[in-house]
Amino acid sequence: MTYGPAEVAVDISVDQFLATVAKSAKTRKSLLAVDSIKWKPFSPQNARYLPLTDEAGLRAMMSRVGSLPENNRMVYVQMDKPHKPENVSV
């Protein structure tokens, strides 16, 4: 599945970033497979994915994005499928 694109500010918090990912994936933030989130620059295409599972990963990504020319500030973000909500019986 592919979602997006989504626009985020360079100074976004992890919580806000995850909320944006959840909205883009049409799921709840609590269902995201956070441990599997990774990113890579849009260019070069052969760049490796880097972890984006915590504040340090987000800062690394945003530092890289902030160093790019404005018209090229794009990254790929990838994660496993969101978890399925638990069925609640009444």
N, C-alpha and C positions, 0 to 999 in steps of 0.2 A: 504494500500500500504506500502511496505517496501523498503527502499533504503539503500545503503551503503554496506559495511562499508566505512568510510571516516577517513583519518588520519589528525590530526591537531596538531600544536605545542602547548605546555602548555602556551606559552606567546602570543597566538593569540588575536587579537582585536575582539571586537564584530562585526565590519564591515566585517572583514575577515572570521569570523566564519559563519555569515549569508550568505556570498558569497559561502562558502563551502557547507552549507546546501542546498542552491538554486541549485548549480551545481549537487549535489547528487540527488536532487528531480527533476532535469531537468526542472527547472523553473527559473524565474527572481527573484532576491532578493526582488524587490518591491511587488511581489505577495505572499510572505511568510506570513503565519498567525502567526506573531511574538508574539502576545499576548498569544498564546496557546503553545509556545515551553516550554518543560520541560525535565528534565533528571533524571536518576537514575543510581546508580552503577550497573555494570554487576553482581556483587555478593555482598550481598546475593540476591537471586531472589525475596524475599518478601520485598525488600527495596521500600520505597515510592518515587514517582516522586516529584521533587522539581522544582520550577519555574526557567526558563532560558530565561527571557524576557528582560534583561538589563545587564549592565556591572557587577553589583553585583552578579547576578545569574551565569554569566560566570566565574567570579573570584571564586565563591564558588565551582563550578564544577571542575575548573582547580586545585584548592587547593586540593580537594579530589583526583583527578587523580594523581597529583604530589606526593601524599603521598603513593601511591600504588606501589608494586614491578613492575619493568619494564614489565615483562611478563603478567601483569594483569591490565594494564592501559586502561580499556575499560569501556564505559558507553553506556546506551541506551538514545537516544534522540527521543522525540516524539512531534508531533504537528498536528494540524488539517490540512486538505488538503489545499494546496495553493489556493489562490483566482484565479478565472478565469480572463484572460485578457479581458478588455472591447473591444467590437467590434468597430472598427473604420470604418465609412462609408466615402466614397469619393464622 
